[in-house]
Amino acid sequence: MQCLQCPVACGADRNTNNGACGVKGVKVAKYYLHPYEEPPVSFKNGSGCIFFCGCSLKCVFCQNFSLSRNLRGKEINVKELADIFRRLEDMGAENINLVNPTHYLKHIMGAMEIYRPKIPVVYNTHGYETERALQLADGFVDIWLTDLKFMDNALSKRYTARGDYAEYALSAVKFMAQKPLKMRADGKMLSGCIVRHLILPLAVYDSINIVKFIKTLPETTYFSLMSQYTPFGEIEKYKELNRKITKGEYERVLSAVRDAGLERVFLQDFESATEEYIPKWDY
């Protein structure tokens, strides 16, 4: 079966060979109750995160570098993935959070046929998606939790393996933003879309353009502005990435959020730039 799940459409037979994502079959590094997602997602008990290995985007600054480059993890089958859904539910997870699921869509769909969780399902993606894949995922996804990393192609060419990131991500975010918002009275999200953006050093101009783009989306869309950039990954050749963002950079983007009049916003504290948010991997 040729793998055409992400925009790369590498055509690999992932039963026997690695795709452009670097993996075959299903491989995970951890699953647990994660307390550090946005408040309506982690809520009280934590989000039931499943961290998948491999990635076709290959950001040089990836904080989960050992996962995205397939340097660690445990191979499982579709039935075992369905068992993880059940296990997380039994642990009290607020939702099932599929972290970096793009290249596992067909496997996840197979697991959902075996066991459909009784709690919301979160699709936690880098945003480099085809609309066809999102249409398929929409059959089981309740909450879209997506990155919007860049609008400037020069940045995606410099920092990822995919210079066409924005071409796919902007239309993908527009699709995901159509998900109806449903919030429980106590503040737990049951359905909706959250768009995340990580401010990068020397890239404030692009962050401001992303804020302006968010303004064009349905008002039900939440925007999560992240200040947690921490030097990580393969950034030796990128001098500008070898530091955290400055207070001034953060304040300029925050000012753009205020100017845009965005109301459904999550803001990280400026002091959030630590490795505290990176889980300790099990495999």
Secondary structure by P-SEA (a helix, b strand, c coil): cccccccccccccccccccccccccccccccccccccccccccccccbbbbbcccccccccccccccccccbbbbbcaaaaaaaaaaaaaaccccccccccccaaaaaaaaaaacccccbbbbcccccccaaaaaaacccccccccccccccaaaaaaccccccccccaaaaaaaaaccbbbbcccccccbbbbbbbbbccccaaaaaaaaaaaaaccccbbbbbbccccccccccccccccccccaaaaaaaaaaaaaaccccccccccccccccccccccc
